Amino acid sequence: MSADPPVEIRGLSKWFGAFRALDGIDLTIGAAERLVICGPSGSGKSTLIRTINALESFQEGEIRVGGVRLTREPAAVRAIRLQVGMVFQQFNLFPHMTVLENCALPLRRVRGLAPETARDRAMSYLDKVRIPEQADKYPAQLSGGQQQRVAIARALAMEPRLMLLDEPTSALDPEMVKEVLDTMVALAADGMTMAVVTHEMGFARHFATREIFMDQGRIIEQGPTEAFFADPREERTRTFLRQVLRRD
């Protein structure tokens, strides 16, 4: 495994027309770190993690994942995506495939595993997220929380070095949120490096090793979780935390 940090970002900027979505971002994510990225809607949180996995292009700066520099070359994109698992707000499961087939497909198509080997590995990760009994069901037969756990298992089965989760609970009913958050806590206990965009600040406070607050495409404040919540330096951060913690 590479000795380089999972993620190194320097001077990252991106814009859509005249709108600057990311503005000079510098960020390093260390091994086994649990990073939570928070901020108001439109602050650039999701755009930031989507650039790491080459789902969004960028105009300025540099991204390295495990020492591999992200360029537009297909080989570089593939090398980075093999290191990164991505979980979205929407589950993005294939409705015509069973849960097990959803998890095994990328192992066959991307990793090149034999069908039986892919199914065995997929099954082991369904067991890891505690839904092996759902393997032969179709996504529509599952609750939203179960579908998101399948999406997490699918990403984990690729055995990435880094997991990116973009508002993984935002599409769920409140009673389904806990099962997904519990799954993420279990992953953290295994030492998985994770970067999570979330508005669940109560969860973030107990889960993260470091917090980042973004606004208008910039990192306004960052720091260890305890200090971030107890004594934020910036007034903009304090205002945001008062608002979201009141809702929690």
Secondary structure as UniProt FT lines:
FT   STRAND          7..16
FT   TURN            17..18
FT   STRAND          19..29
FT   TURN            31..32
FT   STRAND          34..38
FT   TURN            41..42
FT   HELIX           45..52
FT   TURN            53..54
FT   STRAND          60..65
FT   TURN            66..67
FT   STRAND          68..69
FT   HELIX           74..81
FT   TURN            82..83
FT   STRAND          84..87
FT   TURN            95..96
FT   HELIX           99..109
FT   HELIX           115..128
FT   TURN            129..130
FT   HELIX           132..134
FT   TURN            135..136
FT   HELIX           139..141
FT   HELIX           144..157
FT   STRAND          162..166
FT   TURN            168..171
FT   HELIX           174..189
FT   TURN            190..191
FT   STRAND          193..197
FT   HELIX           201..207
FT   STRAND          210..215
FT   TURN            216..217
FT   STRAND          218..224
FT   HELIX           225..230
FT   HELIX           235..247
//
